[in-house]
Amino acid sequence: MKIVYMIPGSGNGFYCENCRRDLILIKALRKQGHDVSIIPLYLPVPINETDGKIKNPVFYGAVKYYLLQTFPLLKKMPAWLEKILDSKKILSWAESMAGTTRSKGHEKMTLSMLRSNGDDDAELDKLLLFLDQEIRPDIIHISNSLLIGMGVKIKKKTGLPLVCTFQDEHVWIDGLASPYKEMVWIIMNEQAENVDHFISVSEYYRQYINGKLKINSDKISVIMPGIEQLDNDNRPVEAKQQVIGFFSRMNQEHGLEILTEAFILLKKGNSFPQLKLYITGGYTRDDTPFIKSLQKRLKKSGTEQDVLFLEDVYKKNYNDFFGKVTVLSVPIIHGEAFGLYLLEALKRGIPVVQPDTGSYHEIIDKTGGGILYSPNTKEKLAESLAKLLKNPDKIRDLGKKGKESVNKFFLIDTMATRVNNIYTACIKGK
């Protein structure tokens, strides 16, 4: 089967779990014998997450696309300028700036991509020509519903079946100014009629989407993400020095401030004199002031020597980080559709401590590899971490259950097989 998988690049500055989930799925599909072509959109896809160099060009290049939406007269730009804006050098610069702005301010660009109403015909024509001449796929998969307008237009032009994943789109949409965010849901609902099948990464997010969009229940499947199996086991988690780990984008929204303040509370009572906090996952320029403020807070509390900010670990070898961690916590403020970092920890026998929000209860219930707390405050997190850290037997038992469950329910090959079944049904039914 020839599959085109379209992924919006996020840059290579921080850990993007959506990119990682998509790319390890692609690796698994290729392993099963499918010909999967990655089409990067906006920015390059992180090469360190792939099983080989991505040869396909970036479409809808971030710099050019932004300028076209901001300055309509540039729609008649000469070919030489377009080539420069889409060059590796310019996109690398844009990649280094990725995340410095939030969705607010990009309302018109978001609507344009959703509508795909003629403003982007030149870029779409290039993409269609590339698909026809270079790939000739059997099916198109777009990695999130914010690309639905482009995906539907490709389907109408080519007759190819279209699959779309739901994965935390609300985070971007909620950041838009009114009335644009309300308009986005209306347009997405209209476009959804033309999609052959949807995949939600959790039951929680399926229910959330059902509250926003009118989609027939038989057109949406819940397929929780999978993870690659480790070749070698790490040493027993209970034998490690006590280290709390944070593995996600290092920003306020992902709960790093809550975890840092909880760590300070744990150190205050001197019950955990050897306890450390290791933080990794990368960040953008937009996050730098926040990180500096945390470092000042740690210095003021006298705990800075017990906290390590590991900037590049996630780009190199995850095992270097997880090999030292006793328990993982990423207390994202509003929860999310899934938390792939939880599987990253659990498959290594590391228990997790998470707020009872979003999809976390699904993961904890299915794996038995962690504990939930509520409300999502520094005090409650510190209390939950303290109970676990004082009980090495529970750390061992939770880690063992989590590891066994990941190997049973969350391996990427299982996910790939289920996704492949959806592709096959869509192709047969076209």
DRENTOR-122965 format. One record per residue (C-alpha): residue in three letters; x, y, z. Coordinates in steps of 0.02 Angstrom, whole numbers, padded with zeros to 5 digits, always signed. Layout:
BEGIN
ALAXYZ;...
# end
This chain:
BEGIN
MET+00000+00000+00000;LYS+00063+00175-00044;ILE+00023+00297+00097;VAL+00052+00484+00102;TYR+00065+00549+00280;MET+00059+00738+00298;ILE+00139+00810+00454;PRO+00158+00993+00504;GLY+00337+01015+00561;SER+00361+01094+00733;GLY+00545+01130+00720;ASN+00680+01036+00813;GLY+00690+01143+00968;PHE+00575+01044+01083;TYR+00497+00873+01109;CYS+00338+00865+01006;GLU+00244+00708+01057;ASN+00123+00723+00912;CYS+00268+00721+00788;ARG+00349+00575+00878;ARG+00188+00475+00881;ASP+00159+00503+00695;LEU+00338+00461+00649;ILE+00353+00301+00750;LEU+00187+00246+00674;ILE+00261+00277+00501;LYS+00414+00174+00546;ALA+00300+00031+00602;LEU+00195+00040+00443;ARG+00353+00034+00339;LYS+00412-00115+00440;GLN+00249-00202+00394;GLY+00292-00178+00211;HIS+00198-00020+00166;ASP+00271+00120+00060;VAL+00244+00274+00169;SER+00295+00447+00107;ILE+00309+00589+00233;ILE+00254+00758+00167;PRO+00316+00895+00287;LEU+00210+01053+00298;TYR+00266+01225+00357;LEU+00432+01169+00434;PRO+00547+01017+00418;VAL+00504+00864+00521;PRO+00638+00822+00653;ILE+00758+00701+00568;ASN+00809+00623+00734;GLU+00633+00553+00749;THR+00633+00465+00580;ASP+00706+00303+00514;GLY+00795+00392+00373;LYS+00817+00559+00288;ILE+00658+00639+00223;LYS+00686+00677+00039;ASN+00518+00759+00003;PRO+00512+00950-00001;VAL+00420+01054+00129;PHE+00254+01118+00062;TYR+00166+01275+00124;GLY+00334+01337+00188;ALA+00309+01433+00350;VAL+00393+01594+00298;LYS+00315+01606+00126;TYR+00143+01554+00187;TYR+00145+01682+00328;LEU+00199+01821+00210;LEU+00066+01774+00082;GLN-00070+01784+00214;THR-00003+01947+00286;PHE+00037+02037+00123;PRO-00086+01983-00014;LEU+00012+02074-00150;LEU+00151+01946-00128;LYS+00039+01815-00209;LYS+00118+01874-00372;MET+00295+01855-00305;PRO+00427+01803-00432;ALA+00486+01623-00436;TRP+00660+01669-00377;LEU+00590+01748-00217;GLU+00477+01599-00185;LYS+00628+01484-00204;ILE+00726+01585-00077;LEU+00584+01585+00050;ASP+00569+01396+00034;SER+00756+01367+00044;LYS+00833+01258+00177;LYS+00924+01408+00252;ILE+00766+01512+00274;LEU+00665+01365+00340;SER+00805+01324+00463;TRP+00795+01503+00525;ALA+00606+01487+00542;GLU+00632+01321+00631;SER+00742+01405+00761;MET+00602+01532+00791;ALA+00463+01402+00800;GLY+00351+01423+00951;THR+00398+01605+00982;THR+00219+01653+00937;ARG+00056+01576+00990;SER-00100+01545+00886;LYS-00169+01718+00927;GLY-00125+01828+00781;HIS-00136+01684+00658;GLU-00325+01683+00644;LYS-00336+01723+00458;MET-00199+01599+00414;THR-00288+01462+00513;LEU-00453+01497+00426;SER-00369+01502+00255;MET-00293+01330+00282;LEU-00459+01259+00342;ARG-00560+01332+00200;SER-00431+01299+00065;ASN-00543+01414-00037;GLY-00430+01465-00180;ASP-00305+01577-00092;ASP-00179+01435-00088;ASP-00213+01358-00258;ALA-00036+01383-00322;GLU+00041+01287-00176;LEU-00094+01154-00182;ASP-00063+01130-00368;LYS+00121+01100-00332;LEU+00077+00972-00201;LEU-00047+00885-00315;LEU+00080+00878-00457;PHE+00210+00806-00338;LEU+00090+00672-00277;ASP+00044+00625-00456;GLN+00219+00623-00529;GLU+00324+00563-00382;ILE+00214+00453-00271;ARG+00044+00404-00342;PRO-00025+00353-00170;ASP-00172+00243-00126;ILE-00226+00346+00026;ILE-00193+00512+00113;HIS-00173+00530+00302;ILE-00169+00703+00381;SER-00100+00709+00557;ASN-00227+00832+00628;SER-00392+00911+00584;LEU-00321+01086+00562;LEU-00262+01020+00392;ILE-00435+00959+00346;GLY-00469+01092+00213;MET-00313+01047+00116;GLY-00346+00861+00139;VAL-00525+00873+00076;LYS-00471+00972-00077;ILE-00340+00839-00118;LYS-00473+00706-00101;LYS-00591+00798-00218;LYS-00453+00824-00348;THR-00383+00647-00342;GLY-00525+00536-00280;LEU-00409+00464-00147;PRO-00481+00413+00023;LEU-00438+00529+00167;VAL-00399+00484+00349;CYS-00378+00615+00485;THR-00312+00604+00664;PHE-00381+00706+00808;GLN-00242+00758+00927;ASP-00256+00913+01038;GLU-00312+01033+00901;HIS-00411+01127+01034;VAL-00249+01196+01108;TRP-00217+01297+00951;ILE-00400+01340+00923;ASP-00429+01400+01101;GLY-00285+01523+01080;LEU-00371+01610+00935;ALA-00467+01771+00962;SER-00656+01771+00951;PRO-00752+01755+00838;TYR-00618+01660+00742;LYS-00608+01511+00859;GLU-00796+01486+00846;MET-00783+01499+00656;VAL-00646+01366+00653;TRP-00759+01236+00733;ILE-00900+01279+00612;ILE-00787+01258+00460;MET-00710+01098+00527;ASN-00884+01028+00552;GLU-00928+01066+00370;GLN-00766+00990+00304;ALA-00782+00833+00413;GLU-00920+00766+00301;ASN-00791+00735+00165;VAL-00667+00636+00271;ASP-00677+00445+00254;HIS-00622+00405+00432;PHE-00559+00489+00589;ILE-00440+00421+00721;SER-00443+00489+00899;VAL-00295+00456+01012;SER-00406+00428+01166;GLU-00586+00402+01218;TYR-00576+00565+01315;TYR-00534+00661+01157;ARG-00664+00569+01053;GLN-00796+00630+01174;TYR-00724+00805+01171;ILE-00728+00810+00981;ASN-00905+00740+00979;GLY-00955+00891+01083;LYS-00883+01006+00950;LEU-00917+00918+00785;LYS-01062+00816+00718;ILE-00976+00657+00660;ASN-01061+00488+00641;SER-00996+00370+00774;ASP-00948+00240+00643;LYS-00831+00365+00561;ILE-00717+00388+00712;SER-00608+00255+00795;VAL-00509+00267+00955;ILE-00333+00203+00930;MET-00219+00245+01075;PRO-00038+00275+01026;GLY+00094+00141+01033;ILE+00278+00145+01076;GLU+00432+00052+01017;GLN+00491-00091+01125;LEU+00659-00074+01213;ASP+00800-00191+01164;ASN+00872-00191+01339;ASP+00794-00164+01510;ASN+00857-00029+01626;ARG+00911-00071+01803;PRO+00768-00087+01930;VAL+00690+00082+01963;GLU+00687+00056+02152;ALA+00877+00035+02150;LYS+00907+00210+02080;GLN+00942+00369+02175;GLN+00778+00460+02198;VAL+00753+00572+02046;ILE+00591+00652+01985;GLY+00589+00672+01796;PHE+00500+00796+01683;PHE+00498+00750+01497;SER+00400+00870+01387;ARG+00413+01045+01317;MET+00483+01151+01457;ASN+00348+01282+01477;GLN+00214+01342+01596;GLU+00068+01261+01505;HIS+00148+01090+01526;GLY+00150+01110+01714;LEU+00336+01136+01742;GLU+00304+01275+01867;ILE+00186+01163+01967;LEU+00315+01023+01972;THR+00457+01142+02018;GLU+00357+01216+02162;ALA+00308+01041+02220;PHE+00492+00993+02219;ILE+00535+01143+02326;LEU+00400+01091+02451;LEU+00473+00914+02457;LYS+00646+00981+02494;LYS+00587+01102+02629;GLY+00547+00968+02756;ASN+00717+00884+02733;SER+00628+00717+02716;PHE+00712+00691+02547;PRO+00889+00762+02563;GLN+00955+00665+02413;LEU+00805+00697+02299;LYS+00843+00771+02127;LEU+00737+00844+01986;TYR+00790+00815+01806;ILE+00704+00919+01672;THR+00715+00892+01484;GLY+00611+00910+01327;GLY+00680+01068+01248;TYR+00604+01241+01232;THR+00587+01389+01116;ARG+00633+01572+01134;ASP+00456+01601+01190;ASP+00489+01489+01341;THR+00658+01564+01391;PRO+00593+01700+01510;PHE+00486+01571+01599;ILE+00634+01452+01622;LYS+00743+01592+01688;SER+00609+01639+01814;LEU+00603+01458+01874;GLN+00792+01454+01894;LYS+00784+01613+01999;ARG+00648+01534+02106;LEU+00755+01378+02132;LYS+00905+01483+02180;LYS+00802+01583+02304;SER+00738+01422+02384;GLY+00914+01350+02397;THR+00872+01198+02289;GLU+00953+01246+02124;GLN+01098+01124+02151;ASP+00972+00981+02154;VAL+00891+01024+01987;LEU+00964+00988+01815;PHE+00898+01065+01654;LEU+00952+00944+01519;GLU+00928+01036+01355;ASP+00980+00908+01224;VAL+00941+00737+01299;TYR+00777+00715+01204;LYS+00868+00741+01038;LYS+00999+00608+01071;ASN+00963+00460+01182;TYR+00806+00451+01287;ASN+00882+00308+01387;ASP+01016+00425+01458;PHE+00879+00524+01544;PHE+00760+00385+01593;GLY+00904+00278+01657;LYS+00919+00398+01803;VAL+00736+00438+01839;THR+00636+00357+01981;VAL+00466+00433+01943;LEU+00398+00543+01803;SER+00275+00686+01818;VAL+00215+00806+01683;PRO+00071+00899+01767;ILE+00001+00986+01612;ILE-00121+01118+01673;HIS-00272+01074+01567;GLY-00235+00893+01525;GLU-00223+00832+01347;ALA-00283+00705+01219;PHE-00140+00587+01261;GLY+00029+00589+01348;LEU+00157+00490+01249;TYR+00291+00535+01376;LEU+00197+00425+01500;LEU+00225+00273+01387;GLU+00407+00327+01368;ALA+00426+00309+01556;LEU+00313+00159+01586;LYS+00397+00050+01456;ARG+00556+00072+01559;GLY+00470+00023+01721;ILE+00458+00202+01786;PRO+00294+00245+01873;VAL+00206+00410+01838;VAL+00113+00536+01945;GLN-00015+00638+01847;PRO-00162+00755+01878;ASP-00332+00676+01852;THR-00369+00775+01693;GLY-00385+00740+01507;SER-00340+00564+01453;TYR-00224+00523+01597;HIS-00351+00417+01689;GLU-00368+00306+01533;ILE-00181+00275+01528;ILE-00165+00245+01715;ASP-00319+00132+01720;LYS-00257+00027+01574;THR-00076+00012+01632;GLY-00089+00018+01822;GLY+00079+00106+01813;GLY+00048+00263+01911;ILE-00061+00369+02024;LEU-00179+00514+01993;TYR-00207+00665+02103;SER-00331+00808+02108;PRO-00335+00956+02107;ASN-00182+00998+02002;THR-00092+01103+02132;LYS+00087+01104+02193;GLU+00030+01048+02366;LYS-00068+00898+02303;LEU+00071+00848+02184;ALA+00202+00860+02322;GLU+00093+00754+02436;SER+00068+00620+02302;LEU+00253+00615+02258;ALA+00302+00603+02441;LYS+00189+00453+02472;LEU+00264+00363+02323;LEU+00445+00408+02357;LYS+00430+00344+02536;ASN+00371+00174+02473;PRO+00504+00085+02367;ASP+00394-00071+02357;LYS+00254+00029+02278;ILE+00375+00110+02156;ARG+00433-00063+02104;ASP+00257-00134+02090;LEU+00188+00012+01990;GLY+00339+00010+01876;LYS+00321-00177+01845;LYS+00135-00163+01807;GLY+00164-00016+01692;LYS+00301-00103+01595;GLU+00202-00263+01574;SER+00047-00168+01518;VAL+00141-00063+01390;ASN+00214-00222+01316;LYS+00040-00297+01310;PHE-00069-00152+01254;PHE+00037-00009+01188;LEU+00166-00077+01066;ILE+00175+00018+00903;ASP+00151-00137+00795;THR-00023-00158+00869;MET-00066+00021+00830;ALA+00003+00006+00653;THR-00103-00149+00620;ARG-00262-00061+00677;VAL-00223+00093+00572;ASN-00185-00019+00422;ASN-00356-00101+00442;ILE-00437+00071+00430;TYR-00336+00112+00274;THR-00389-00052+00193;ALA-00573-00023+00232;CYS-00566+00156+00164;ILE-00482+00099+00002;LYS-00608-00040-00024;GLY-00753+00077+00010;LYS-00699+00222-00100;
# end
